[in-house]
């Protein structure tokens, strides 16, 4: 049986008959199964084809004795992955392309495959690692950041809750850090990511080729092999107001605590919260509290599927994407437009 994962990756014809670059480069190099997300112009945003290719490669390599470890990285200079292709999601909600629920089902199954992969799964989390980029990396066994890594789950800004199993890790960050990052879409640098449990070690940016060469021999990096990460962007002073506010039980209580704090960062966080979809913010708080009680990544992914499915029936999701990526007017019209108007009954529907 021919393996999908050899170096003879087939290109696909485009709609006008030209041959296109593969969206995922999947090849066996010595003992290494090497995956490269290959849409650099779109910051390697995930498409249904990419998700299918990743699942196929991982399925094959799990059973291939010649492959002793897997490495995933991203093509181009901007980062590993900016998330799912949101414009495709928007078209799907409008009935023009892939059904969003089908996309998420396959994506979350792929995330679960990463989490349960039976061999070392190494993620090179350089540059931008947002949304779906978190899903293809943080569930791996060795998570590598670089001095320019930036990790975030910015979904509340488009009327969605953080998904891809990320809330499993966010719920386990110290104090209120994970809740703050999940609700506001805060970007974490390499030092933050290691301190928060989203990454294991920092690697020199110019050392990527050396990493690949060494892994081809069967070597797998460990924490001891890392370099010193940059200083965390969230310092002890920030943690005081973050822990005070974001360990509270409701958005109203969080807002009141932020209002009472003297730090400029607390005021900035409250201002950011007020720009996000109120429904997404309230549902995300409920989701991260529930994720803290779920025993495994796969259980959080199951919750994500329920929550994301419900968001496809809410007007905030297409409106948020429209404002951010289609019309780019940055003025979404949320419904309702205050988190005080998001009822407990409405939130419960996301977890039914």
N, C-alpha and C positions, 0 to 999 in steps of 0.2 A: 504494500500500500504506500503510495507516495505521500510524504509528509508535507503538510501545508507550510512547514516552518523552515524549509531550506532557503538558500539565498536567491532562488529564482522566483522572486515575488512577481506575480503577474500584474501588469498594468491594466487599467480598465479603459474602454473607449468612452469618450465624453459624448454629449448629446450631438456634437457636430462631427463625430467620427474620429477625432484626434485621440491619441493615446495619452492618458493622464498618469501622473505620478501616483503610486500607491499611498493611501492615507496612513497606513501603518507599515513600517519596514520591520519584518519579522524574519530573523535569520539565526542560524546556529553557527557560532564562531568558537571552535574548539569545544570546551565544556560549557560555554555560555549560550543561553537563549537570550538574544538581544532584541528588545522591542523599542522602536523609535516612533513616536507620534509625529506624523509628517504632513502637517498643514501649517507651516510657519507663518504664512500670511494671515492666518486666522488665529494666531497664537495657539495652534494645535487644538482648537476647540473640537470636542468630540461629536462625531456623526454616528448614525446607526451602523454604517459600514465599518467604522473604526472599532466600535464596540463588538461587533461580530468577529472581526479579525483578531482582536485581543482575546476573546473567549476561545476561539479556535486554537490559537497558538498555545495558550495556557493549558488547554485540555490535552493537546498533543505532547507538550513538554513535560507535563506531570507524569506521563507514562514512558517517556524516552530516557533510558538509562544513560545515554550519552550526554544529556543535559543535567548538570549538577546544580545550576543556579540560573536565575533570570535577572536581567537588568532592564528597567524601563527608563527612557529619557525622552527629550523632545528636540525636534529639529529647529534650527534657527537660533537667534540670539536673544529672544524675548522671554522664553520660559518653557517649563514642562508642558503646561496646559492651562488655558484660561477658563475651562469648564465645558459644559455642554454647549452645542451650537444653539444659542438662544433664538436666533432668527428662524431656525428650523422649527423650534418649539412654538414660536409665535404663529408660523404658517400652519403648524399642525392643529393648534387651538382653533384656527380659522377654517380648518377642514381642507387645507391645500396640500399637505404632505403627510409625513409619518404621524400616526396617532400618538400623542404625548404619553399615554399610559403604556403603550407598547414600547416606546423608547425607554421609559424609566424602568420597566420590568426587566428589559435586557441589560440595561446599565447596572442596575442593582444586583442582578445575578452575576455580572462580571465583577463587581466590587466584592461580592461574597466569595468568588473564586480566588481573588487576590488574598482575602483574609484567611482563607483555608488552604492556600497553596502548600503542597507538602515539601517543597524545596525552598532554599533561601530565595526570597524575592526582594531585590534591591531597587529602590527608587532614587533616581538622581533628580532631586527637587530644586533645580536651578531656576532662578528668575520667578516669573509669575506662576503660582500654583493656586488657582482659585476653583471653587465649586467642584465640578467633576474631576479637576486635576487633583484635588484632595482625595477623591475616591479611588484613583488609580495608584495612589502612593502611600497614604498614611496607614493603610491596612497591611502593608508589607512588613517583612521581618527586619529589614534594614532600611531606614529612611535617612537619606543624605541631603543636607542643605548646603548651600554655598553662601558666600558673603553678600550676594545680591538676591537671595531668596525672599519672596514675599508671599505669605500664605493667608488666604481669607476665604470666608463663606459669605458672600455679599447678597444672598438671595432676598433678604427682607426689602432691599431697595427696589426689587422688581415684583413684589407681591407674592413671594414664595417663601417657604421655610427652608433652612439649610437641610440638605439631604445627603445622599451617597454614603450614609452611615457615619458622617462626620460628627454627629451629636454624641455618638458613643464616646469619642475622645474629648469633645468639648465639655461634656457633662462631668468628666473626670479631671479636668484642670483644677488647679488649686484655687480655693476661695471663689470669688465671683468672676474670675478671668474668662472662663469659657462662656458664661452667660453674656457678659459684656461683648465678647467677640462675636457671638452668634447673633445677638440682637442688632448690633451696630455695623456688622460687616468689617470690623477692624482688621487691618493688615498687620500680620506678625512677621518680624524679621527672623533671621536664622537663630539668634540668641533666644528670642521669645519662643520659637517653635521647639527648641530643645528643652527649655525650662518647662514648657507646657505639656510635653509628652507627645508632640506631633512629629518630632524628628529625633534621631539618635546621635548623629554626628555631623560635623561640618567638614567640607572637603574643599581644597583650593579650586577655584574656578578654572584655572589653567591646567588642572590635573585630571580632567575628564578622560583624555586619551589614555593616560597611564592607568586609570581605574579600569577601563575596558580591557586593556592589554593584560592586566593582572588577573582579571576575572576569567579571561579566556583559558587560563591554566587551571581553573578550579578553585582559585583563592576567593574568599568572601570577606569583605571589610567588616571590621568590628569597631566598637566605640573607641578602643585604644588606638585605632589608626587615624582618627580624626584630627583636624587642626583646631586651633582656638577659634570659636565663633565670635562674630562681632557682639558688642554689648547689646543686651536686650533693650528694645525701645520702650518697654513698659517697666519702669523702675519701681523702687520701694514706695516712693511718694505716690505714684499712680495707683499702686495696689491698695493703698489705704482707702481711697474713695471708691475704687472699683469693688473691693470686698464689702465695704459698708453698704453700697447701693445695690449691687447686683446679686446679693444673696437673699434679697427680699422675695416675698411670695407673689407679688402682683406688679404689673407695669405701673399702676398708680403709686404703689409704695416705692418702687424704684425711682420714679420721677420725683416724688417728694424728697427722697434722700439726696438725689442729685441736686435738687434746688437748694437744699440746706447746706451743701458743701461749699467751701470757699475756693476750691481749686479751679483754675480755668479749664482743666481737662474734664471736670465733672459737668460744667456748663456746656462744653463742646459736645460731650456725649449725649446730653439731654437734647441739644439742638439737632444732633444727628438722628436720634430716635424719633423726633417729631417729623422728620422728612420721610421716614419709612412707611410702608403700608401698615396702618394700624392693625388690620386683621393678621397680617403676617407676623408682626411683632408679638401680639398676644398669643397666637398659636405656637410660635417658636418657643416662647417661655414655657408653655405647657409641654411642648415636645421635649425640651432639654431636661425638664424635671422628670418626665417619664423615662427618658433615656438613661438617667442615672440609676434607675431601678432595673433596667434590662440587662441580662447577664452576658450578652455577646453581640458582636457587630451584626450578625445575621438577624437578630431580633430587632435591632434599631433599623435595619434596612426594611424589614417587614412593616414597621411603623411608618417609615418614610414613604412607602408605596401607598399606604392608606392616606397619609396627609397630602402628598403630591396630587393624588387622584382627586381629592376634594378641591384642591386649589384650581384645577382646570375648570371647575364649575363656578368660580368666583371671578367677578369682573376685574379685580385688582391685578391679576397676573397678566392678561393681555395689555391692560392699561400701563402697567409698570414697564413691560418690554417696549411698548410703543414709545413711551416718554424717554426711555434710556437709549434705545438702539434703532428705532424706526424713524420717528420724527425728530428725535434728539432735542426736544424742547426742555427736558429736565423738569417738567411741571406736571407730574402725574395727578390725576383727579381720583383720589381714593374713595372707596365706598364701603363702609362709612369712613369719614375723614378724621375721626377721633377714636383713640383706643378705648375711651370711656364708653363708647357706643357698641363695642364688640361684646356681645352677650355670652354668658356661660353656655347657653344652649347652642349658639353658633360654633363655639370652640369645640364642644363635645362631638359635633358632627364630624370633625376631622379625625377622630380616633374611634369612630364607630366600627 
